[in-house]
């Protein structure tokens, strides 16, 4: 818990883009502030294509947004983590229920329906990051990008277990296979990390950004003096110029000052 109330002043931007290859956009993003001086960010990357991945990601973002607008300020990391778990379980139940009902029909359209979720809550000197899937959270510190999440993918598991190298993971044929997502299983597994927050820039993004840009390229763009909305537009344009192999979802918070 922070020793005193921290008040943050900053700018933010969020945007999604279809990319240059996909036929539909299944990414969703949001940044919100409330009257209690909390900042909430989220990016969701729907999965399932014709199986309504866009429905899953929108349901997740809408539920997260509604929950944040009603959220009380707990001044406790324990209760904030509990809030994240409760909202995530609600989303998982909704998406899994939709898919389960559809699977029982004669022409199921929602088999495999789900979404990744990475979300950030900035409040009173601390930062909580909740992660399900392979969308990512980054912190920009002294012009260097620091990853705050671990991809919950099969290939990331192989790297962590030492079975393949990080270099081999970049071209592994199963690099897009998720081991966790919202709505896929009846029960939920979520990773929540807790950090001290001192006014750093926070970036959330789907794999459509980091699969097309190196982390140093992202850091260079975020380290300019441009406005946050311009930085987001530049990130998307640069990722598309590099191939645009997937939808791109971005949420960006840039702190100007805190007192």
N, C-alpha and C positions, 0 to 999 in steps of 0.2 A: 504494500500500500504506500502511496506517496505521502510525504510528510506535510505537504500543503497542496492547496488547489492550484492546478496549472491551467492557464487560459491560453489557448493557441489561436494565432492569427495566420491565415494562409490562403492559398488558392488551390482549386482542384478542377479536374476535368475527367470525363469518362466518355468512351466512345467504342463502338464496335464497327467492324468492317467485314464484308463478305470475302475479301481476298481476291485472288485471280483465278482460282481453280474450282472452288466449291460452287454448287448451284443454289445453295440457300445459306442463310446466316443463322447459326445456332448458338452464337455467343450472346451473353447479356452482361452488362456492367452497370454499377451505380456507385455514387459517392453522396453521402448525406451528412448533415450536421444537425444536432438538436439544441434545444434551449439550455441544456446542461453542459454545453461546450464539449460534447463528445463527437468524434469523427468516426463514421462507419463507411467502409468500402467493401465491395464484393465484385468478383468476376466469376461467371459460370459458363462452362463450355458444354453445351448439350451434346449427347451422343445418341445415335440411333438412326440418323438420316431420315428416311421415310418413316422410321419408327418414332417420330415426334420428339426428336432431341430438342427442337426449338421450344416445344411446349414445356418440356422438363426444365430447361434453363430459365424460362420466363416465370414459371411457377415458383422456382427457387428464389429468384430475385424479388418477385412480388411479395413472397412470404417473409423474406429477410427484411425488406423495406418496411412492411407493415409492423413487424415485431420491433424494429428499432424505433419507430415513431412512438410506440407505446412503452418502450423500455424505461425503467427507473434507473437512476444512477446509484449504484451500490457502494462505490468506493471500496470495493473488495475484489481482488482478482479471482477469488474462489467463486463468488456469485456471478461475476461476468463470464467465467468459464462455464458455469452451470447454465447461464442464459444461452450461450452458444450451443451447448449440447441439446438443450430443450428445443430450440428453434430448428436445429439440424434434424433432430428426430422427427419433428412435425413434418418437415419437407420430405424426408425419406419415406415416411408413412403415406403421404399424399401421392408421391410419384409411384411408389411400389404398388399402391392400391389401384391406381389408374392402369398400370401395366398388367396387373393381375386380373382385373375385370376384363380387359381387352383380350388377354390370352385365352379366356374361356369362351370367346365368341368364335363364330365359324370362320371369320376372316380377320385374325388379329393383325393390328397395325402398330402396336406399341411394344412388341417383343424387343427386349434389350434397351428399352427407354430409360435414360438416366442423364445425369449431368455431373461434371466436376464442380467443385466450389472452393474458392479461396476467399477468405474474408478477413478484414482487419478492423479492430476497434482501438482507437486512440483515446485514452482518458486518464487524466490526473497523473501524468508522468510515466504511464506504462502503455505498452502496445501488446495486444493479443492478436495472434494469427491463427485462424482455424483453416484446416486444409483437408480436402477429400479429393483425391485424383491427382492430376498432373498440371493444373494451373498453378502459377507460382506467385510468391510474394518476395519482393526485393527491398532492401534499404540502401539508399545512396549515402555514403559516408566518406567525406573528403574525396569526392569525385570517383570513388570506387563502389561498384555494385556488390552487395552482399546478399546472398540467397538466404531467405528465412524459412524455406520449406524444402521438404524432400519429396520428389516425385513418387507417387504410389503406383508405379508401373512394374511390369515384369523385368524389363531391362534394368531399371534402377535397382531392383532387388539383386540382380546378377552382379551389378557393379559393387554394391555394398557387401555382398558375400564374397567378393574377390574372384568370381568365376570369369568375368570379362573385364577389360580395361575401360575407363571412361571414353577413350578414343574409339574403341570397338562399338560402344553403345550408340555412337552417333549414326552409324549405318546399319545397325542390327535390324533384321527383318521384322522383329517383334517389338520394336521400340515404341509403338503406339498402343500396345496392349495394356489396358488398365487393370490393376488389381483391386481397385476400390473406386466407387462412385455413388452418388446419391440415387436411390431408387432401384438399384440392381438387386439388393438383398433385403429381406424383411428386417434384419437388424442392422445397426449402424456402427461403423468404426470411423472415428474422427481424431485427427491430430490437432492439438491446441498448444501452441508455444507462447511463452510469456517473456517479454523483453522490457527493459527500461527504455523510455522514449525521451529524447533530448532535442526534438525539433528536426529530425532527419526527414528527407524526402522518402515517401513510401510509394512503391509501384506494385500493382497487381496486374497480372496478364495471363492470357491463355497461351497455349503452346504455339499458336499461329504467329506470335511475336518472337519468342525465344528460339524457335526452330529456324527462323529466317534471319535473325540478327545475333551476332556475338554479344556477350555481356559487355565488353568494352565499347562496342558501338552504341549500345543502349545508354551506358554511363556517359559517353561523350555528348549525346543528345540532351540528356537530363541535366548536364552540367553547364549548359548555355544560360544566357540571361533572358531567354524567351519566356513568354507567358506559359502557364501550364497547358492551356488549350492548344497552343501552337506546338508545344513539345509532343503532345499526344498525336496531333496531325502529322508531325514529322516522323514519329516512330512508325505510324501506320504506312505512310508513303514510302519510307525506306524499306520496311518489311515487304511491301508489295513489289517494289523495284527489285528486291532480292529473290523474288519468286512468288510470293503471296500464296504459298502452298496450302493455306488453311484460313478459316475465319480468324479474325484478330479481335480480341477483347482487351481493353485497357482501362484501369482506374488509377488515377494519379493524384496524390496529395503533396503539395509543396508548402512547408511551413515557412512563414516569413519571420515571425517572432513569437515568443511566449513569455508570459509573466506570471 
